[in-house]
Amino acid sequence: MTYTPELLEELKILCLFNLATTQEGIKVHSEAKPEAIAATRRLHEKGLITLVDGGYLTSLGYDAARYAQDLLTILETSDITS
């Protein structure tokens, strides 16, 4: 399995969510990049977010966003020790 451009766009959207609160969602406006709009729609179809244009994370979406954000943190860390 490889990261397709579509999956990378979905990961980008998941990384926009603030995991510190369940009361804060996102809104992807119609003026956003077509790739972001399509990624948000796919996340909704997969049951990860509540609305086709963003909204809030579902419980599965919260887990996915947490893993996506954790992975990004790990990969961006320059001081990785083994």
Secondary structure, 3 states (H helix, E strand, C coil): CCCCHHHHHHHHHHCCCCCCCCCCCEECCCCCCHHHHHHHHHHHHCCCEEECCEEEECHHHHHHHHHHHHHHHHHHCCCCCC
